Amino acid sequence: MKTPAGRPPLRPAAATPRHGLARVLSKLGVCSRSQAESAIRDGRVMVNGRVERNPERPSDAAREKILLDGQPIAAAVKRYIAINKPRGIVVSAADERGRDTIYALLGEAGLPWIGPVGRLDKASEGLLLLSNDTVWAAGITDPAGQLEKTYHVQVAGLPDAATLAAMTTGIVDGGEPLAARRATLLRHGDRNAWLEVVLDEGRNRHIRRLLDALGYQTLRLLRVSIGPLALGTLAKGAWRELSADEVAALRQP
């Protein structure tokens, strides 16, 4: 194709990225991916005036009119929450057994939908993040990012140096490799000890399974930091919003 002298040839404009409809709703921060999939299959989502029941249907929120329960979809204001999860609280939107969930701690704060960034099991406590910024959250939970999480763990018994070394060497449990990046002794009494355990990935009940395989029962497990963000003096059961600097410090490239 000929172009006027001195001018570079025109290039076609880059196409707007299109994702599956469920992912579009999730990225906008209005609900989780699984909640979006359920809403779509239940016929609660309309695209350009038609009910859409396929969660994977390619969509573009900038070019299409999307309604959820009859209301136009718009990107929610991003919120970033740190909470000090008490022991016995379930990290779930609802519990089929009627147990208290993490959302009960948020009370009537008027927050938009926010989802947990990673998990702490019912018996564990400490720092938990919640956000409706699913891209930010995915970066934090991605094992490839190697964002360190630090835990203080009380165990029955007195682990020796060989045990601490074995924790970093790792074991295989149920076909899964389990290891700590670092494990150190914080303090001990006559019958139990407190360890500091650092992970750069988190599998289901990772620390408990690792210690159990080495012959030690976990009595308490408290997450004290995620990357550069420390639990600090945040009271048990209390929550606060992260500052812009804290959000940026946790954002993974």
ChimeraX attribute file (.defattr): number of C-alpha atoms within 10 A of each C-alpha:
attribute: neighborCount
match mode: 1-to-1
recipient: residues
	/A:1	4
	/A:2	6
	/A:3	9
	/A:4	7
	/A:5	7
	/A:6	6
	/A:7	7
	/A:8	9
	/A:9	11
	/A:10	8
	/A:11	6
	/A:12	6
	/A:13	6
	/A:14	6
	/A:15	6
	/A:16	9
	/A:17	8
	/A:18	14
	/A:19	17
	/A:20	15
	/A:21	26
	/A:22	25
	/A:23	23
	/A:24	21
	/A:25	26
	/A:26	21
	/A:27	20
	/A:28	20
	/A:29	25
	/A:30	24
	/A:31	22
	/A:32	22
	/A:33	19
	/A:34	13
	/A:35	13
	/A:36	22
	/A:37	22
	/A:38	16
	/A:39	19
	/A:40	21
	/A:41	14
	/A:42	12
	/A:43	15
	/A:44	16
	/A:45	29
	/A:46	19
	/A:47	18
	/A:48	11
	/A:49	11
	/A:50	12
	/A:51	17
	/A:52	19
	/A:53	19
	/A:54	15
	/A:55	23
	/A:56	14
	/A:57	13
	/A:58	14
	/A:59	21
	/A:60	16
	/A:61	17
	/A:62	10
	/A:63	9
	/A:64	11
	/A:65	16
	/A:66	25
	/A:67	18
	/A:68	18
	/A:69	12
	/A:70	10
	/A:71	10
	/A:72	12
	/A:73	16
	/A:74	15
	/A:75	13
	/A:76	15
	/A:77	12
	/A:78	15
	/A:79	17
	/A:80	21
	/A:81	20
	/A:82	22
	/A:83	23
	/A:84	25
	/A:85	27
	/A:86	20
	/A:87	18
	/A:88	15
	/A:89	21
	/A:90	23
	/A:91	20
	/A:92	15
	/A:93	13
	/A:94	14
	/A:95	11
	/A:96	5
	/A:97	6
	/A:98	8
	/A:99	13
	/A:100	17
	/A:101	18
	/A:102	24
	/A:103	18
	/A:104	13
	/A:105	17
	/A:106	16
	/A:107	9
	/A:108	8
	/A:109	7
	/A:110	7
	/A:111	11
	/A:112	15
	/A:113	15
	/A:114	22
	/A:115	22
	/A:116	21
	/A:117	22
	/A:118	15
	/A:119	18
	/A:120	23
	/A:121	14
	/A:122	18
	/A:123	14
	/A:124	22
	/A:125	23
	/A:126	24
	/A:127	26
	/A:128	23
	/A:129	23
	/A:130	23
	/A:131	21
	/A:132	27
	/A:133	22
	/A:134	24
	/A:135	15
	/A:136	19
	/A:137	21
	/A:138	15
	/A:139	18
	/A:140	22
	/A:141	18
	/A:142	15
	/A:143	14
	/A:144	10
	/A:145	15
	/A:146	16
	/A:147	20
	/A:148	18
	/A:149	21
	/A:150	22
	/A:151	22
	/A:152	21
	/A:153	21
	/A:154	21
	/A:155	22
	/A:156	16
	/A:157	17
	/A:158	18
	/A:159	20
	/A:160	10
	/A:161	12
	/A:162	8
	/A:163	16
	/A:164	20
	/A:165	14
	/A:166	16
	/A:167	23
	/A:168	18
	/A:169	14
	/A:170	17
	/A:171	19
	/A:172	12
	/A:173	12
	/A:174	8
	/A:175	7
	/A:176	10
	/A:177	13
	/A:178	24
	/A:179	26
	/A:180	22
	/A:181	16
	/A:182	16
	/A:183	22
	/A:184	17
	/A:185	17
	/A:186	13
	/A:187	12
	/A:188	15
	/A:189	9
	/A:190	8
	/A:191	9
	/A:192	18
	/A:193	18
	/A:194	23
	/A:195	21
	/A:196	19
	/A:197	24
	/A:198	22
	/A:199	22
	/A:200	20
	/A:201	19
	/A:202	20
	/A:203	14
	/A:204	10
	/A:205	13
	/A:206	17
	/A:207	22
	/A:208	19
	/A:209	21
	/A:210	24
	/A:211	21
	/A:212	12
	/A:213	16
	/A:214	16
	/A:215	13
	/A:216	19
	/A:217	17
	/A:218	19
	/A:219	15
	/A:220	16
	/A:221	24
	/A:222	22
	/A:223	23
	/A:224	20
	/A:225	19
	/A:226	21
	/A:227	15
	/A:228	12
	/A:229	16
	/A:230	16
	/A:231	18
	/A:232	10
	/A:233	7
	/A:234	15
	/A:235	13
	/A:236	14
	/A:237	17
	/A:238	13
	/A:239	19
	/A:240	13
	/A:241	15
	/A:242	15
	/A:243	11
	/A:244	9
	/A:245	9
	/A:246	13
	/A:247	15
	/A:248	11
	/A:249	12
	/A:250	17
	/A:251	16
	/A:252	16
	/A:253	6
